[in-house]
Amino acid sequence: MRTLVFGALAGSLLLAGCAGNENRARSDYEYVDAKSDPVFVVPEDLEAPPKRPDYHIPEIETTDETAIGENLVISAPIQVLTLVDGSLRPQGEDRRASIEFDITRYESENPIDGIWKSLWNVLERNDIAARFWDKEEGVLVTDWFVADSEEAPSYFFGIEDYFIERTGKLEVRARYAFNLDVSRTGRTAKLSAVMVGFERYLDKTMERNRPTQVERDNFTVNVLNGVVKQYQNDMIALKQEKTIEQQRAMALSMQVDQKGLASIVAAVPFDQAWENAESLLEAAGFVVEDRERMQATYYVTVPGNWNLNHLFSETKEVGIKSGDYKLFFGDRGDTTTISIFNDDNKPLKEEDVAKAYESLQQALKSLTE
């Protein structure tokens, strides 16, 4: 078990969402002892005036859902972050922080394993063990997340520092259960978190082991947001890795047919060449203006020596004359041909295709290093 430092969500997993003393009740808690005035005594020979309940003070009943005095936390509810593509917050969840999202599939990894991997990455990064894991049933129960006032003073300011009588080291612990439900189609998943354990200590003496509703809800949402953020980062990294692998597979060569028409050959099927061509062309110095898959055509521009692209970026020289060009992609099964035509719909000469080929080769090398 490791003591955690909880700060902004962007940097790390959070245990608590309230900081500063603006979200604490400021008073000496006299209201806790407030009572309704005694019932007005009316002489027997007079009629009692009408009663109104406007100022009646009910008896305070302490339950798991209430907090009074210094235990009262006033804080706006924290929302689940829908960072993942296709994600949304389910409605009507009971005491659970949940998020639904589209499952991203990659050939190199089972998509469900990817979700579990992101959850485990969060736990392992913070040295938190799991008490129980049933992958088939989609349940994982964590060990304690811990935050204390020495490691996370911004969180505890307003609890021990604002109230003079509450000096000492404050520590809060919480455990969570995660549930992963996958739809029958396998296209969407719902990840939920619920707090299953809570302890609050002052100078190593337990004050209480039940959270307030605000603590339970906000703490749990922040923990789920940490997992969602990790999953988003993992998916971005996987996508980048897959793109690099596909680009490495795009071994380029040059060919000239019997009619003397020169073209560039990518050693990958059409779909792969088409999807990876834009980033490769931009890296080589072309400007992609448009593309039309039905026509298997990329519309590109080769900038001149003096243009805004050169002023604000390190635009590479393609080596051919500036102007507009069309790139026609030909499906050859395991390979794809790329023929280059100028704005007059005439194919480029072999020497110009060779220059474009050299620029693409250099760009491919830079993208995959």
Number of C-alpha atoms within 10 A of each C-alpha: 11 12 17 19 21 21 18 12 15 11 10 20 26 25 27 23 23 24 18 14 19 13 14 20 16 13 10 10 12 8 10 11 8 12 11 10 9 6 7 9 7 10 8 7 6 7 8 11 8 5 8 7 6 6 8 10 11 9 11 12 10 9 9 10 12 14 17 15 15 16 13 15 21 14 15 11 13 17 13 21 18 17 17 21 12 12 18 17 16 13 8 7 10 8 14 20 25 25 24 20 19 15 21 17 14 13 7 8 10 11 17 17 11 19 23 16 15 21 19 18 16 20 18 12 10 17 15 19 16 17 13 12 14 10 13 7 10 14 17 20 20 20 19 21 25 22 25 21 20 14 15 17 20 16 22 24 18 21 21 17 15 15 15 8 8 13 13 14 15 22 23 22 18 22 19 24 21 21 20 21 17 17 10 8 7 12 13 16 20 19 21 23 23 23 23 13 18 20 17 20 17 18 11 11 11 13 13 12 14 15 22 18 15 21 22 21 21 23 24 31 27 23 25 28 27 24 23 25 22 24 22 18 15 17 21 13 12 16 15 12 13 15 18 17 12 17 23 15 15 22 14 19 15 16 14 11 8 6 6 10 15 23 26 21 22 24 19 22 17 19 12 18 24 20 13 15 18 18 16 22 20 16 20 25 22 26 18 18 11 12 16 10 10 6 9 15 19 23 18 22 20 20 22 14 12 8 10 11 15 14 10 8 8 9 19 17 18 21 17 17 13 14 12 18 23 22 19 19 23 17 17 14 10 10 18 24 25 22 19 24 18 16 13 9 10 11 19 18 14 16 11 17 23 20 14 22 21 18 23 23 17 13 19 22 13 12 14 14 7
